[in-house]
Amino acid sequence: MQELDDITIKSAARGNKKSFRAVYDYYSPFVWKLAYRTLKGDREAGEQVVQDIFIKVYNHLKGFKFSASFSTWLYRIAYNELLSFLNKRKKISARDVAYDDSIGGDEKNTYDNKELVAMVLNRLTPKERFLLVAREVNDIPFEDLATVTGDNSGALRTQVHRIKESIKTQFADNVWVERSVIHAS
């Protein structure tokens, strides 16, 4: 991800509201996409979490040291806020959702891409959803994800690979998932 210029970020850190608005306008679409997918398409929850994330960014922006990229710092806040939100709502287990595994025949081809993506993401844990969306949709490098999650970048590569393999296995008979989700990168 290309970063917003340091001058704007430093100006926002000094309290310039126009600069902070520029920071928000630049980064909020990426944060929204990450939140929306991590929260399984719950628009209301996504809006709340994005608001909470940017409130936290506003309150802590003066402490940003520029030792890492701003987007990495922002994604770390997003990661923590998303997991915190899910814990508060007792939705840490995404597997509580009832699934209809009896789908077969030509019915599998009646899903559109949005439904398929939702179906795939709903079967993942919040951390798995975050990693998959951050890596495959937002194209965040593994090194940055390691900084965000506190995990080793090699372990994250393995984890994302296993998530994708698990999706392939779960949806082996669904060509649409194979094309739409697995090969998004």
N, C-alpha and C positions, 0 to 999 in steps of 0.2 A: 504494500500500500504506500502510495506517495504521501508524504507528511505535509501538513500545513507548515508554513514558514515559522521559524522560531520567534521572529519579531512579534507576530500576532499572538502566539502562545504566551510570550513574556508580558505583553501588554495586557492580556486577559488575566494573567496572574497578579498584575498590579491593580486589578479591579476595573479595567476598562470594559464597560458593558458591551460596546459594539464589537470589541475583539472577542469577548467570550461568546457572543452570538455567532461570530464567524467560526469559532471553534466548534460550537454546537452544530451549526449548519453543515460544516464539513464532515464531522465524524458521526453525527446521529444516524444517518442512513445505515452505516455499517453496524452500529450498536443495535439499532432497531432489528435488523435482519437476524443478528445473533440472538437477541432476546426472544424475538417472535418464534424462531425455530426451537430454541432451547426450551421454551415454555409451551411447546406443542401447539402453536397457533392460537394461543389464548391472547387475543388482542388487548383486552382490558388489563390483564396482568403484564403484558409486554409494555404497554404505555406507562404503567406504574413503575416498573423496574427501570425503564429508560429514564424516566423522571428522577428516580432515586439515584441512578448512576451519575447523571449530570449534576445533581445537587452535591453529591460527594466530590465530583471532579471540581466543581466551583469552590467548595470548602477546602479542598486540599491542593489546589493548583499552585499555591505559593510554595509548597513543599516539593514540587516536581524539580528534579535536579539535572535533567537532560543527560543523565548517564546512560539511559536507554532511549529508544524512540518513544515519542509521545503516544503513538498508537499502542505500543506494548504496555505502557503504564495504564492507559485507558482500558485496554482489554483485561488487565489484571483486576481493575476495579469492577468491570462488568462481570467477570468470572465470579468474584467474591459475592457481589450483590445478587447475581442469579442463583447461586447455590444457597445463599442466605434466605432469599425469598422462597425458594422451594422448600427449604427446611421449615420455615415458619408456617407454610401452608400444608405441611405434612404430605408433600407430593414427591418425597425423595425417591419413592419407588414408582417408576413409570409403568411397571408391569401390573399395576392394579386395574388397568383398563381392560374391559372384556373385549376379546377379539373373536371375530367370526372366521375360524379356520376351515370352515366347510366350503369356502369358495372354490369352485372348480369349473371345468369346462370353459366355455366362451365368456362366462361372467367376468373373468379376470381382466378381459380387455375393455370392460366398460368404465374403468377408472380413468380419470384424467390425471395428468402429472401432479397436480396439487394434492389430490387424494392419495396417490402413491407415496409421495414424499412424506405426507402426514402419517400414513400407515407405517412407513419405515421408521421415521423418527419417534413415533409413539412407543415403539418397542425398545427403545434405548433408554439407558439411565440418563439423568440430567448431565452428568459429566461427559458421557459418550456423545450426546447430542451437541453439547458445547464444542467438543473437540472436532467432530465431523463437520459441523457448520463453519467453525473458525478456520479449519484447514481447507476443506473442499469448496466452500462457498466464498469465504472472505480471503482465501489464499494466504493465511498467516503462516509464515515460516515456522518450522518445528522449533527452531532456536528461540523464537519469540514466545511460542506456546510454552516452552520449558520455563521461561521467565514468568509467564502468567500463572502457570499451575504449580510451579515448584518441582516438577518432575524432570527427569533426564530426557533430552531431546530424542535419544535413541529409543528409550522406553516408549515415548509418545508415538514415534514412527511405528513401532510394533503394535501399540494399542490401536492406532487408527487403521493399520492393516488388518488386525483381527476384527475390528468393528465391521469393516467392509467385507471381509470374508464371511462373517456371521450373517450379514445382510444377504450376501449371495446365496448362502445355504438356506436361509429362511424363505427366500423368495425365488428359489431355483427354477420354479415352473412359470415365473412371471417375467416374460421378456421385457415388458415395459419398465419394470424396476431395474433390470439389468442396464438398460439404455439410459434411463432417466436419472437414476440415483448413483449407482455404483461408479459410473464413468463420468461423473460431473467434473472431475479435475482435468 
